[in-house]
Amino acid sequence: MTEYTYDVVVIGSGASGTTVAFETRSRGLSVAIVEERSWGGTCVLRGCDPKKVLIGAAEATNFSKRLRGKGIKQAATISWTELMAFKETFVEDVPEQRLRSFQDSGIETFFGKAAFQSNNTLQVGEDILKAKNIVLATGAAPNKMKIPGNEYIQTSDDFLSLQELPDSITFIGGGYISFEFASIALAAGKEVHIIHHNSKPLKKFDPDFVAALVSLMKEEGVHFHFDTDISKVEKKADTLEISGPNSFSLRTDVIIGATGRAPNIAHLNLENAQIEYTRKGISVNKNLQTVNNPHIYACGDVAASKGAALTPVVSMEAAIVAENILGKQVAIDYPAIPSVVFTSPKLSSIGISIAEAQEQPDKYEIKSHDTTEWYTYKRTNESLALAKIITDKNTQQVKGAHFLSEEADYMINYMALLMKANLTLTDLQTVLFAYPSPASDLTALN
């Protein structure tokens, strides 16, 4: 065995691990990074980036369908083979490029599973790494259902690698992954099912808007099976049969499990470093240090922090970790965080929820808008465009916002800027926006 010593060892080369490694190395510390799968991590290889490429094709298809008879003669159709080849151009070079960037920056790289031997020593294959600071950025992995036949249930990783899209595809789970992938498969003309164990999908979003989205997706052809549990999966000839209580049965070609993600910690031997954790991840304090080891940090999806499992949050936590390693002792302070479900139409949210606002009617005002007939949405023939803005009654500052439309991702980012600057909707009346555009609609939300 060969032994190495560093100022910082980072485990995981995704968004958070990469940020910590580059930041600390740029300040002159000796840094090593460990990866067990592919250099680059989930977001760029198996998550946000490749997913959005597929969504782009679905958006184009849906756009053309909405304008049939309004200047467009024939709706676009998706060639899955060509789309996947295009997606691959965003992914195929990432591992090599990321590895080269580490090496060019003087960050030493180790490939394999890392496991703690003590609170400052890790083993990676035949190598022993000792470090003054250790950063756990191993992310999360898809949950595996514990039912007979679970070997037939694939993951989001598998969906993003399907070389052929089957005629019938079923998603298990009522979160954003199921909804987004279902939207893609539906745009590609396939039979789509979503199975969820209760009747409240997308629970972090406004329930009125979720209900409207579900209703629209039903009209367009998605089959929803709410309040439905699954007891087993069996292979029957060329198809898969899903069974559940109350005689539930469904035959489908492919099953994608999207019932959440679990912190990727099983192989780390955390007990050897007395690192505490829960099912939500590694326990950390406000400085993102582990409970018993101030020199061991956790950030991103593997940490049981208060931050949402979103790439911008992951990067923010990583920047805080880097500053603390460099001696600044910075506590994490999360701003209002925008979140988007990239269906068609899109669903977005930031700040306090409608339920929270309704619980304090003396403090908050909810402004609801049906914007379907507004020019921005009417010109592209959107059938559903809704907005809810929550303001503080005393200051008139925006404290929350919720959108359902094809432009919901842009609108929620405008709201993020507004909330960061503590501006009011009235303040926007003096801003000149390009017209006509989604931004110019902001002045009408007052």
N, C-alpha and C positions, 0 to 999 in steps of 0.2 A: 504493500500500500504506500501511496505517496501522500505526504501531508503538505497542505498549503495554508497560509494565514493571510487574512484580508481585513481591511477596515469594515467592509460591508459585503455580505453575501445576500443576494436576492434570489428567492425561489419563485420562479414563474416569469415568463417573458411576454405577458399580455400588456395591456395598457398601463396598469398600475406598476408592475414590476419594471417595465421598460423606463417609465418616468423616473422612478427612484434611482435606477442604475445610472442613467445619463446625468441626472442632476448631481448626484454625489460624486460621480467620476469627474464631472466638469469643475468641481471644487477641489480636486487634487487627491481625493481619497482612493485607496486601492479597492477595486470592486470586482466581484465575480457574480455571475448570474447562472442559474441552473434551470434547465427546461427538460421535461420528461416526454413531451409529445412533439410539437412542431414549433419552431421559433416564430413568435408573433402573437400567440394566444387566441382566445375565442373570438373576440370582436372582429378582427380583420380576416380571420380564416374560416370561422364556423358560426358567425353571428351577424352583427349589425351590418357590416359592409356587403358580404355576398347576398344577404337577405334583401337589402335595399336594391341591389341590381335586379333581382327577380321581381320585386315590387314595381320597379320602373316599367317593366313590360306589361304588368297588370294594369298600371295606371294608363298607359298608352292605349291598351285594348279597351278599357272602360270609357276613356275619353271619346274614342271613336264611336263606341256604341251609343253614347249619350247624344252624339251629334248626327246619328243616322236620320235622314230625312230633313236635316237642317243644314245641308251643304255637304255632308259626307254620304257617299252612296253605299260604301261597303265597310263594315266594321273590321278592324284589324284582328288577326288571329295569331296565337303564339306558337312558334316552333320551339318546342322544349329543348331539342338537341342544340339548336343555334343559341338559345338563351343560356344554356348551361356552359357552352363553350365561351360565350362572352363573359359570363360570371367568372369563369376560371382565369381569365386574363387579369382579374383583380386579385387573385389569390395565389396563383402558381409560383410567382417569383418572391413572395413575401418572406418565407422562411430563410432563403439564402440571403436576401437583402438585409433582413434584420440581423442575422448572424454576422454578416460582414460589417454592419454598422457598429455592432458591439466591439468586434475585434479592432476596427479602425480607431475606435475611441479609447482603446486600451483596457476595455472590460474583458476579463477572462471568462470563458464559457465552459460549462460542463453539461453534458447531456446524460440524463438518467433521472431516476427517482432519488430524492433527497430524504434522509431520515435522521432525526436527532439522536445523537449519542449522549450528549449532555446539553446544558443550556447555552453553550458557545461552540459546540462541535457537531458537524453534520457529516454523514457518509453518503457519497454519491458513487455507486459502483465500487471501484477499488480505491477511490480517492477519499481523503479525509480533509474537510474544510473547517478551519477555525476562523472565527470572526468576532470583532468587537461589537458589531451590530448585525442582526439577522432580520430580514424582511420577508414575511410570508405573503406571497401574492399569487397563490395557486388557483384562485378563482373557484368556480363551481362546475358541477357536472349534472347532466339530466338525471332526475330521479328514475328509478327502475321499479315498476309495479311488482308487488310480491303476490302474484297469482299464477296458477297453472297456465303454461303457454306463454309466459312473458318473453320467451326467446323470440317470439314472432312480433314483438312490439319494438319498433325502431325508434330512433331519437331525432331531434332536430338536426343533429349533425348528418344523419342519414338522408333526411329530406333534402338538404342543401347539396347532396351529392348524387341524387337520383339521376341516372342517365336516361331513364324513360319515366314519364309520369303515367301511372296506371289509370285505368278508366274509373276506378272507384277508390277513394282514399278517405280514411277516417282518422280524426284527431281526437285524442283523449285529453281532456283538460279544458278549462274555460278561461285561460289567460291569454295574454297578447300573442304568444307564439302560435297557439291554435288558430286564433282569429286571423292573424296575418297570413299564415300559410294557407289557411282555408280560402282567403281572398285571392291568393295567387292561383291556387288549383282551380277555383271557380272561373277565374278569368281565362284559364287555359281550356275551359269547356269540360271539366271533369265532374263526376258525381262526388259530392263532398258531404261528409258527416262530422259533426262535433258532438262528443259525449262529455257531459259534465255531471259531477256527483250531486250538485245542488242546482238551484234555480237562479243563482246570482253570479254570472260570469263577470270578468273584468271588474272585480269588486273595488278596485282603487279609483274607479272613474265614476262620473255622475250617473246614477242609476237610470234617470230619465233618458239620457243620451245613449246609454248602453241598450236600453229597451228599444229605442228607435233604430239603432244600428242592427240589432238582432232581427227586428221586424223587416228591415230592408233586405238583409242578407237572406232571410227566409223567402221573400218575394223573388229574389234573384236565383234561388235554387239550393241554398245550403240547408241541410237537414240537421236540426238541433234536437238532441236527446238530453233534456235536463232532468234533474232528480233521478239520475240513472247510474247505478253502480255496476261494476264489471266483476264477474267472478272467475271467468276463464276465457282463454283463446285457444281455438283448435284449428288445425289445418285440415281443410276439406277439399280434396282434389286441388284445383288451381286457385282456390280462394281461402280466405281466413274467416272463421266464424267467431264472433264475439258473443258471449252469453252473460246474462246477469239475472238478478232476482226478478220476480213477477213475469217470468217467461220472456224476458227481453232477449232478442236474438237479432244479429245483424251480420250480413256477409259483405266482405269488402276485399279489395286486392292488397292494400297496404295499410298498416296501422302505425301512426306516429304518436308516441307517448309524449305529452307536454304537460305533465302534472307537477311542474316545478323543478327547481334545481337545488342540489345539496352542496355544501362547502366541500371542496376537494382536500380532505385532511387525513383520510384513512391510512395512508402510507407514511405519514410524517413521524410517527412514534412520538407524539406530543407529550406523552407521560414522562418521557426521559428528560424533558426540560421543564416539567411541572407547568405546562401551558394549559390553562383552563379553556373550555369550549362548551358550546351548547349545540343543539341541532341547527341553529341559525348561523353558527360559525365560531370563530375564535374570539373569545372575550377580550375587549380592549377598553382602555380609558379614553378620555377626551383628547389625549395626545396620540392615540392609536397605538399605544404600547400594551403589550400583554400584561395581565394582572400581576404575575409574580416575577416578570423579567422586563425591566424598563429598557433593556437593550435589544429586546425582540419586539418587532412591530408586525402588525397585520393590517392590510388595506385591500380594498376592492371586495369582490364577491365572497371571499373566504372569511372576511371579518364580520362579526356580529355588531357592526356599527349602526348608527342611526341613519346612515345614508342609503338611498335607494340603489338597487343593483343596476345602475346605468353608467355608461362609459364616461360621461362628463364628471359624474360623482367619483368614480374610480380614479380618474386622473387628478381630481382635486385632493382626494385623500392621499394619493401618492406624493403630491407636492408637499403636503403637510408633513408626511413622514420624512421626506428628504430634508426639510428645514429642521426638524427635530434632531435628526442624526447629526446635522451640522451645528447643533448646540443652541438653537433659538427657542426651543420649548413653546411651540405654537399649538394652541388648542383648536380643534376643528369646530367651525361654525358654519353650518349648512345654510345656504340661501334658499329662497324659493326655487324649486327644481321643476322644470318643465318635463312632461312625459307625454309620449305620443304612441298610439296604436296605429300602425301603418296599414289599415284596411282601406276600403274604398266605399264610403268616405272615411276620412281619418278621424280619430278621436283623440283629443288632447286635454291636458289638465295642468294647472299650476296653482300653488298656494292652498288656501283652506278650501274644504269641500262645501258643497251646498248644505249637507247635513250639519256641519259645524256652524255655518252661518245661520241656519234656521234655529239652532239651539240658543243663539244670542241675538234675537231680533232687535234689541235696543242698540246693539253695536254695529251690526252689518246690514247692508241693503243689497238685495239680489236683483240685478237687472237682466231680464230674459229677452232674447231677441230671436225671432224666426226670420232669418236672412235669406230664405230661399228665393224670394222675389227681388232681392237686391241685384243690381246690375252685375256685380262680380260673379255671382253664382248663376244668374239667369242666362248669361251669355254662353255658358258652357253646359246649360241644361241640367244642372244638378237638381235632383229631386228632394234633397234633404240638406239643409244648412242651418245650424242652430248655434246660439251663443248664450252663455250666462257669465255675467261679470259681477264680482262681489266687491263692494267698496266699503270702506270704513265711514260710518255716518258722520263722525266728527271731523276727520281730516280729508275725506273724499278720496283718499289714496286707494289704489287697487290692491286688494288682499288675496284675490283668487280669481281664476278665469277658467272656463271650460268651453270647448268648441267641438262641433261635429260638422265637418265639411271636408271637401277636397283640399282646402287651404288651411286646415286646422294646425298643421305643423308650423307654417309661417306665422299665423296669428298668435300662437302660444309663445313664440320667440319674441314677438313684439311686446307681449305682456311681460315677459321676463325682464326686458330692458326697462319697461315702465316701472315695474315694481322695484328693480334695483336702484333706480334713480328717485324713488319715492314721489313719482309724479302722479297727477290725477288725470282723469279723462278730459277734464276741462283744459288742462295744460296743453293737450294735443291740438286744441283749436287754433293755436298760433303756429303750428308746424305745417309746412307746405309739403305734402306728399305728391309723388307722381300720380297722375290720374289718367285713366281709371286703373286702379290696382287694389289688391287686398289691403295694403297699408292705408290707402285713402279712405277705406271704410271705417277705420278706427275712430274718426271724428263723429261718426254716427252712432257709436256704442254708448254715448253719454246718456 
